[in-house]
């Protein structure tokens, strides 16, 4: 007998169901339009920043805002090459060479394993926002999420980069 009392309390009226369906149908066409709008913005940004339009140069980024800090990873990019050439390293450790391209808002890399004759793919997220560039002290073409831009490129950085250029 208790079930008969609870069941009517949770019954939904046919009017409520009809209104819910109308509201749902009204919002469906808007969802794909918003997705297309966001997609077109991303495409516009990726076309604006292709590897051929980015400023040429050698750029250094580090997990630490100071160069050559033990236990932190650093990425050195040579934007003068196409595809770009770079080095991933930790001070007082081995380094890995890579070739890369900028695809949309990502740096897609093919990284050489430092001890084996194999490569692996790796991707980093980039930011081309003018706000992010104004926050940095350096004029760099983009920011790498999780890394700080650095302006102190050492002789050892250049030596590693030259090794990677020669392995290409």
C-alpha positions, -999 to +999 in steps of 0.1 A: +000+000+000+029+024+006+040+020-030+007+035-043+014+066-023+050+071-034+044+064-071+020+093-078+043+117-061+070+110-087+047+110-117+055+136-144+027+153-161+024+151-200+026+189-202+060+189-184+073+162-208+061+181-238+077+213-226+110+195-219+110+181-254+103+215-270+132+231-250+155+203-260+147+207-296+152+244-295+187+241-282+199+214-306+207+236-336+227+260-314+252+234-302+268+226-336+270+263-344+290+270-313+313+242-320+319+254-356+326+289-342+352+277-318+367+255-345+369+283-370+387+305-344+413+278-338+418+274-376+423+311-380+449+311-352+467+281-366+468+297-401+481+330-386+510+311-369+525+287-393+562+278-391+569+300-421+553+331-405+570+327-370+601+347-364+633+329-371+657+324-343+669+301-315+647+300-284+652+284-250+624+274-226+628+259-191+607+243-164+626+267-141+627+305-148+665+303-143+688+285-168+708+254-160+690+243-128+696+207-120+665+185-120+646+208-145+640+201-181+649+226-209+638+228-245+660+246-271+644+253-305+660+263-337+632+280-357+657+287-386+652+251-399+621+236-415+612+213-399+625+229-368+653+212-349+656+211-311+671+197-280+654+185-248+678+182-219+684+183-182+716+198-169+743+173-161+724+145-179+719+132-214+700+151-241+676+141-269+674+157-303+641+162-320+625+175-352+592+193-350+565+212-366+539+236-352+504+223-359+477+246-347+484+253-310+508+223-306+545+216-311+546+181-326+580+165-321+597+133-332+622+128-304+653+106-308+659+082-278+693+091-264+704+055-260+685+034-285+681+038-323+644+046-319+622+077-320+590+086-302+563+112-308+557+139-282+535+170-283+535+202-263+508+228-260+516+263-272+500+297-266+502+325-291+482+349-271+494+385-271+485+387-234+509+358-226+536+375-247+532+408-228+537+390-195+570+376-206+601+398-205+612+384-238+597+388-273+591+352-282+568+339-309+549+316-285+548+303-250+551+266-241+527+256-214+546+246-183+579+262-194+594+297-189+611+316-217+648+322-211+672+344-229+705+329-218+717+304-244+750+289-233+779+275-253+768+240-242+732+247-255+747+257-288+770+226-289+740+203-282+720+221-309+748+217-334+750+180-327+713+177-334+716+197-366+743+173-378+723+142-370+693+154-391 
